[in-house]
Amino acid sequence: MNSRQPDRSDTRPPIPVVVLAGFLGSGKTTLLNHLLTHRGGTRIGVVVNDFGSIEIDAMSVAGQVGDSMVSLGGGCLCCAVDGSELDAYLEKLSDPVHRIDVIVIEASGLAEPQEMIRMLAASENPAIRYGGLVEVVDAAEFDATRARHPETDRHLACADLVVLNKTDRVDGAERARIEAELAALCPGIPLVAADHGRIDPELLFDRRPWTETRGQLSFEDLIAEARDGSGPADHTGHAHTQYESTEFASDQALSPRRLIDFLDRRPAGLYRIKGFVYFGVPGHEERYEVHAVGRFLRFAPGPWGRGEPRLTRLVLIGSGTDGAALLRELDACREPAPQNAGPEAMWGILRYVARPAGTDPEGDVPAEDPPAAPEDSAAPAEV
């Protein structure tokens, strides 16, 4: 297991590691190719735990052997690895010299997603953090896949976001039936429909590095990303046109308890939340960056910039969501007197802050009740 200490000269936040899973033929590689093609300047590290054809700058990694690593142009690094070597390759990709913004692991079609989540949760590499599990489902082969692989239901229960791919190969009635079955199999897990793996990369990661210049997350940049995708000028037919964004800002602190309640109840169509929150609770006046993909949720406390106002700024991306209703619910999270809150008010938030297992973060969370690990993402609290 990796025990590398953080490079104190590097102030970049931990790199999110997104796991892309699904059975053979579900369209994982096609989806990954789409993400790479529409990354909009984001430097993506790719770990391939399968043998397939990934077209990165017209180069294929099909047939590469175990420990091979290829450095490619355009800000992509690609590895073809065995699962047992995953931690070592994540350490290589997270080296600050590569300035990777996000790492995507394409899991083997026969991999156990829950085991990969546990590996990432147990990693001692301070430069990475688990970023969510995306399970790809083949709409045309849904029933046949479940018959061949009864473990499908278990895999779906671990997902933070489900992509129903190849919807162009089924009619409307069949699609509706499958979506209803998925809703029953994994209640509360957001579902995105796609054909040829075309989903908006903004649902999984940001296509403009947050820390490239100032080391801080710009609200204006977040809004611009959500609105225009940060890609080429012509966005006709791009996946992001299927989604809408809602922006929320508050110069008043938010109640951590009411915010967690909002996150626990957020609608399935709300796929992504990003930004930062000011709670103002004594001892927790930091700037809490929030990252949610599907029902996966993480907070990362950090210092405010010099002269930076204490504000909450959020961007919410979804499909079929009621922006006005979301804003009303967030408005209800405002807290006029955060200085009166006790440390226990932050317990719900601290459950989603990545910390070494079993540690007692300044005595605010009982040591016997450490923050929830990502492998518990099937629990209702891991929305």
C-alpha positions as CSV (number, residue, x, y, z in Angstrom):
1,M,0.0,0.0,0.0
2,N,1.2,3.5,-0.8
3,S,2.6,5.5,2.1
4,R,4.0,8.4,0.2
5,Q,3.8,11.7,2.1
6,P,2.3,14.7,0.4
7,D,4.5,17.1,-1.5
8,R,4.1,20.2,0.6
9,S,5.3,22.4,-2.3
10,D,2.3,21.3,-4.3
11,T,-0.9,23.0,-3.2
12,R,-3.2,21.2,-5.7
13,P,-6.2,19.4,-4.1
14,P,-6.4,15.6,-4.3
15,I,-7.1,14.3,-7.8
16,P,-10.6,12.7,-8.1
17,V,-10.5,9.1,-9.3
18,V,-13.7,8.1,-11.2
19,V,-14.3,4.4,-11.7
20,L,-16.1,3.5,-15.0
21,A,-17.6,0.0,-14.7
22,G,-20.0,-2.2,-16.6
23,F,-20.1,-5.6,-18.2
24,L,-18.3,-6.5,-21.5
25,G,-19.9,-4.7,-24.4
26,S,-21.8,-2.2,-22.3
27,G,-20.0,0.7,-24.0
28,K,-17.5,1.7,-21.4
29,T,-14.7,2.3,-23.9
30,T,-17.0,4.3,-26.2
31,L,-18.0,6.5,-23.3
32,L,-14.4,6.9,-22.2
33,N,-13.4,7.9,-25.8
34,H,-16.2,10.5,-25.7
35,L,-14.9,11.9,-22.4
36,L,-11.4,12.2,-23.8
37,T,-12.6,13.8,-27.0
38,H,-14.6,16.5,-25.1
39,R,-12.3,17.1,-22.2
40,G,-11.9,20.7,-23.1
41,G,-8.3,21.1,-21.9
42,T,-8.6,19.0,-18.8
43,R,-5.6,16.7,-18.2
44,I,-7.0,13.2,-17.8
45,G,-5.1,10.2,-16.5
46,V,-6.6,7.0,-17.8
47,V,-6.1,3.6,-16.1
48,V,-7.2,0.6,-18.2
49,N,-8.0,-2.5,-16.3
50,D,-9.2,-4.2,-19.4
51,F,-8.0,-4.9,-22.9
52,G,-9.9,-2.9,-25.4
53,S,-9.4,-0.2,-28.0
54,I,-9.2,3.3,-26.6
55,E,-8.6,5.9,-29.4
56,I,-6.5,8.6,-27.8
57,D,-5.1,10.8,-30.5
58,A,-5.6,7.9,-32.9
59,M,-3.5,5.6,-30.8
60,S,-4.7,2.2,-29.5
61,V,-3.7,0.5,-26.3
62,A,-5.2,-2.8,-27.4
63,G,-2.8,-5.7,-26.7
64,Q,-0.5,-3.8,-24.4
65,V,0.9,-6.0,-21.6
66,G,0.6,-5.6,-17.9
67,D,3.0,-2.9,-16.8
68,S,3.2,-0.8,-19.9
69,M,2.7,2.9,-19.7
70,V,2.4,5.3,-22.6
71,S,2.7,9.1,-22.4
72,L,0.5,10.7,-25.0
73,G,0.1,14.2,-26.3
74,G,-2.8,16.5,-25.4
75,G,-2.5,16.1,-21.7
76,C,-3.5,12.4,-21.5
77,L,-1.6,9.6,-19.8
78,C,-2.7,6.1,-20.4
79,C,-1.9,2.9,-18.5
80,A,-2.8,-0.7,-19.1
81,V,-2.5,-2.4,-15.8
82,D,-3.4,-5.4,-13.7
83,G,-5.6,-4.7,-10.8
84,S,-2.9,-5.6,-8.3
85,E,-0.8,-2.8,-9.7
86,L,-3.5,-0.2,-9.4
87,D,-2.1,1.7,-6.4
88,A,1.4,1.9,-8.0
89,Y,0.0,3.4,-11.2
90,L,-2.2,5.8,-9.4
91,E,0.9,7.1,-7.6
92,K,2.6,7.6,-10.9
93,L,-0.3,9.4,-12.4
94,S,-0.8,11.6,-9.4
95,D,2.8,12.8,-9.4
96,P,2.6,16.7,-9.6
97,V,4.9,16.7,-12.6
98,H,2.0,15.4,-14.8
99,R,-0.5,18.0,-13.5
100,I,-3.4,15.5,-14.0
101,D,-6.8,17.0,-13.1
102,V,-8.8,13.8,-13.0
103,I,-8.1,10.0,-13.3
104,V,-10.6,7.7,-14.9
105,I,-10.3,4.0,-14.3
106,E,-12.0,1.8,-17.0
107,A,-12.6,-1.4,-15.0
108,S,-12.6,-4.8,-16.5
109,G,-16.0,-6.0,-17.6
110,L,-15.7,-8.8,-15.1
111,A,-14.3,-6.7,-12.2
112,E,-16.0,-6.3,-8.9
113,P,-16.7,-2.5,-8.6
114,Q,-17.0,-2.8,-4.8
115,E,-13.5,-4.1,-4.5
116,M,-12.1,-1.3,-6.6
117,I,-14.0,1.2,-4.4
118,R,-12.4,-0.4,-1.3
119,M,-9.0,-0.2,-2.8
120,L,-9.4,3.5,-3.5
121,A,-10.9,4.1,0.0
122,A,-8.0,2.3,1.6
123,S,-5.3,4.1,-0.4
124,E,-2.8,6.1,1.7
125,N,-1.9,8.2,-1.3
126,P,-2.8,11.8,-0.2
127,A,-2.7,13.0,-3.8
128,I,-5.9,11.2,-4.8
129,R,-9.5,10.8,-3.6
130,Y,-12.3,8.5,-4.7
131,G,-14.5,10.4,-7.2
132,G,-17.5,8.1,-7.7
133,L,-18.5,4.9,-9.5
134,V,-20.3,5.1,-12.9
135,E,-22.0,1.9,-13.9
136,V,-22.7,1.6,-17.7
137,V,-25.7,-0.6,-18.7
138,D,-26.4,-1.8,-22.2
139,A,-30.1,-1.1,-22.9
140,A,-30.2,-3.6,-25.8
141,E,-28.8,-6.4,-23.7
142,F,-30.2,-5.6,-20.3
143,D,-32.2,-8.7,-19.7
144,A,-29.6,-11.0,-21.3
145,T,-26.8,-9.4,-19.2
146,R,-28.7,-9.9,-15.9
147,A,-29.4,-13.5,-16.9
148,R,-25.7,-14.2,-17.6
149,H,-24.4,-12.1,-14.7
150,P,-26.7,-12.3,-11.6
151,E,-24.2,-10.0,-9.9
152,T,-25.4,-7.1,-12.0
153,D,-27.9,-6.1,-9.4
154,R,-25.2,-6.0,-6.7
155,H,-23.0,-3.8,-9.0
156,L,-25.8,-1.4,-9.6
157,A,-26.3,-1.0,-5.9
158,C,-22.7,0.2,-5.5
159,A,-23.1,2.9,-8.3
160,D,-23.2,6.6,-7.7
161,L,-24.4,7.2,-11.3
162,V,-26.0,4.8,-13.8
163,V,-25.6,5.4,-17.5
164,L,-28.2,3.6,-19.6
165,N,-26.3,3.3,-22.9
166,K,-27.3,2.3,-26.4
167,T,-30.8,3.7,-25.9
168,D,-30.9,4.3,-29.7
169,R,-31.2,0.5,-30.1
170,V,-34.5,0.1,-28.1
171,D,-37.9,1.6,-28.7
172,G,-39.5,4.0,-26.3
173,A,-41.6,1.4,-24.5
174,E,-38.6,-0.9,-23.9
175,R,-36.5,2.0,-22.6
176,A,-39.3,3.0,-20.2
177,R,-39.5,-0.6,-18.9
178,I,-35.7,-0.8,-18.3
179,E,-35.6,2.6,-16.6
180,A,-38.4,1.5,-14.3
181,E,-36.6,-1.8,-13.5
182,L,-33.4,0.2,-12.8
183,A,-35.3,2.5,-10.5
184,A,-36.6,-0.5,-8.6
185,L,-33.1,-2.2,-8.5
186,C,-31.3,0.9,-7.3
187,P,-33.7,3.4,-5.8
188,G,-32.4,6.9,-5.5
189,I,-29.4,6.4,-7.8
190,P,-29.4,9.0,-10.7
191,L,-29.9,7.5,-14.1
192,V,-28.6,9.1,-17.3
193,A,-29.7,7.9,-20.7
194,A,-27.2,7.9,-23.6
195,D,-26.4,6.6,-27.0
196,H,-22.9,5.9,-28.2
197,G,-21.7,6.8,-24.7
198,R,-22.4,10.5,-25.2
199,I,-22.8,12.0,-21.8
200,D,-21.7,15.5,-20.7
201,P,-18.3,15.2,-19.1
202,E,-19.4,18.0,-16.7
203,L,-21.5,15.3,-15.0
204,L,-18.3,13.6,-13.9
205,F,-15.5,16.2,-13.8
206,D,-14.7,19.8,-14.7
207,R,-13.3,20.5,-18.1
208,R,-11.3,23.6,-16.9
209,P,-8.8,23.0,-14.1
210,W,-9.9,24.8,-11.0
211,T,-6.3,25.4,-9.8
212,E,-4.4,26.0,-13.0
213,T,-3.7,29.7,-12.3
214,R,-4.9,31.0,-8.9
215,G,-5.2,27.8,-7.0
216,Q,-8.9,28.6,-6.2
217,L,-12.3,27.7,-7.6
218,S,-13.8,30.6,-9.5
219,F,-17.6,30.9,-9.3
220,E,-17.6,32.7,-12.6
221,D,-15.6,29.8,-14.2
222,L,-18.0,27.3,-12.7
223,I,-21.0,29.1,-14.2
224,A,-19.3,29.4,-17.6
225,E,-18.4,25.7,-17.6
226,A,-22.0,24.7,-16.7
227,R,-23.5,27.0,-19.4
228,D,-21.1,26.4,-22.4
229,G,-19.2,23.3,-21.6
230,S,-15.8,25.0,-22.0
231,G,-15.4,23.3,-25.3
232,P,-15.4,24.4,-29.0
233,A,-17.5,27.4,-30.0
234,D,-20.1,25.2,-31.8
235,H,-21.9,23.0,-29.3
236,T,-24.7,21.8,-31.6
237,G,-25.6,18.3,-30.7
238,H,-23.3,18.2,-27.7
239,A,-24.5,16.2,-24.7
240,H,-24.4,19.1,-22.4
241,T,-27.4,20.7,-24.2
242,Q,-29.6,18.1,-22.6
243,Y,-28.9,19.5,-19.1
244,E,-29.6,22.7,-17.2
245,S,-27.6,24.4,-14.5
246,T,-28.7,26.4,-11.5
247,E,-26.4,28.8,-9.7
248,F,-26.7,29.6,-6.0
249,A,-24.7,32.2,-4.0
250,S,-25.1,33.4,-0.4
251,D,-23.1,35.8,1.7
252,Q,-24.8,34.3,4.8
253,A,-23.5,31.1,6.3
254,L,-25.3,27.8,5.6
255,S,-26.6,25.5,8.3
256,P,-24.6,22.2,8.0
257,R,-27.5,20.2,9.2
258,R,-30.0,21.7,6.8
259,L,-27.6,21.4,3.9
260,I,-27.0,17.7,4.5
261,D,-30.8,17.2,4.7
262,F,-31.1,19.0,1.3
263,L,-28.4,16.7,-0.2
264,D,-30.0,13.6,1.2
265,R,-33.3,14.5,-0.4
266,R,-32.1,15.9,-3.7
267,P,-33.9,14.7,-6.8
268,A,-32.4,11.9,-9.0
269,G,-32.2,14.2,-11.9
270,L,-29.7,16.4,-10.1
271,Y,-26.5,14.7,-11.3
272,R,-23.7,17.1,-10.3
273,I,-23.1,19.7,-7.5
274,K,-19.8,21.6,-7.3
275,G,-18.6,24.7,-5.6
276,F,-17.8,25.7,-2.0
277,V,-19.7,26.4,1.2
278,Y,-19.2,28.7,4.2
279,F,-20.6,27.3,7.4
280,G,-19.0,29.7,9.9
281,V,-19.3,27.2,12.8
282,P,-16.7,27.9,15.5
283,G,-13.6,25.8,14.7
284,H,-14.8,25.2,11.2
285,E,-14.6,28.6,9.5
286,E,-12.7,27.0,6.5
287,R,-13.9,27.1,2.9
288,Y,-15.5,23.7,2.3
289,E,-15.3,22.6,-1.3
290,V,-18.1,20.3,-2.3
291,H,-18.1,17.7,-5.0
292,A,-21.0,15.4,-5.9
293,V,-21.4,13.0,-8.8
294,G,-24.7,11.2,-8.7
295,R,-25.2,10.3,-5.1
296,F,-21.5,10.3,-4.3
297,L,-20.6,13.2,-2.0
298,R,-17.4,14.7,-0.6
299,F,-16.4,17.9,1.2
300,A,-12.8,19.1,1.3
301,P,-12.0,21.9,3.8
302,G,-9.3,24.4,2.8
303,P,-8.1,27.9,3.6
304,W,-9.7,31.0,2.1
305,G,-7.7,33.1,-0.2
306,R,-6.3,36.4,0.9
307,G,-9.1,38.9,0.8
308,E,-11.6,36.3,-0.5
309,P,-15.1,37.0,0.9
310,R,-16.8,34.3,3.0
311,L,-19.5,33.2,0.6
312,T,-21.3,30.0,-0.4
313,R,-21.2,29.5,-4.2
314,L,-22.7,26.4,-5.8
315,V,-23.5,25.2,-9.3
316,L,-26.1,22.4,-9.7
317,I,-26.3,20.5,-13.0
318,G,-29.2,18.2,-13.8
319,S,-31.9,17.2,-16.2
320,G,-35.6,17.8,-15.6
321,T,-34.9,19.7,-12.3
322,D,-36.9,22.6,-11.0
323,G,-34.3,25.3,-10.6
324,A,-36.6,27.6,-8.7
325,A,-37.4,24.9,-6.2
326,L,-33.8,24.0,-5.7
327,L,-33.0,27.7,-5.0
328,R,-35.9,27.9,-2.4
329,E,-34.5,24.8,-0.6
330,L,-31.0,26.2,-0.6
331,D,-32.3,29.6,0.6
332,A,-33.9,27.7,3.5
333,C,-30.4,26.4,4.5
334,R,-29.1,29.9,5.4
335,E,-28.0,30.3,9.0
336,P,-28.1,33.8,10.5
337,A,-26.2,32.8,13.7
338,P,-23.6,30.2,12.9
339,Q,-21.5,31.3,15.8
340,N,-24.0,29.8,18.2
341,A,-23.7,26.3,16.8
342,G,-21.8,23.6,18.7
343,P,-19.2,21.3,17.1
344,E,-21.9,18.5,16.8
345,A,-23.6,20.6,14.1
346,M,-20.7,19.7,11.7
347,W,-20.8,15.9,12.3
348,G,-23.0,15.3,9.2
349,I,-20.5,17.3,7.0
350,L,-17.4,15.7,8.5
351,R,-18.7,12.2,7.6
352,Y,-18.0,13.2,4.0
353,V,-14.5,14.7,4.6
354,A,-11.8,12.2,3.6
355,R,-9.6,11.5,6.6
356,P,-7.5,8.6,7.7
357,A,-9.7,5.8,8.9
358,G,-10.4,5.8,12.6
359,T,-9.0,9.2,13.3
360,D,-10.7,11.7,15.6
361,P,-10.8,15.0,13.7
362,E,-10.1,17.4,16.5
363,G,-12.5,15.6,18.8
364,D,-15.5,16.7,16.8
365,V,-16.6,13.2,15.6
366,P,-16.4,10.3,18.0
367,A,-13.5,8.0,17.1
368,E,-15.7,5.0,17.1
369,D,-17.8,6.7,14.4
370,P,-15.3,7.7,11.7
371,P,-16.4,9.4,8.5
372,A,-18.4,7.1,6.1
373,A,-16.2,5.3,3.6
374,P,-17.1,5.3,-0.1
375,E,-17.8,1.6,-0.1
376,D,-20.9,2.4,1.9
377,S,-22.2,4.4,-1.0
378,A,-25.2,2.2,-1.3
379,A,-26.4,3.5,2.0
380,P,-29.2,6.2,1.8
381,A,-26.9,8.8,3.4
382,E,-24.4,8.5,0.5
383,V,-26.7,10.3,-1.9
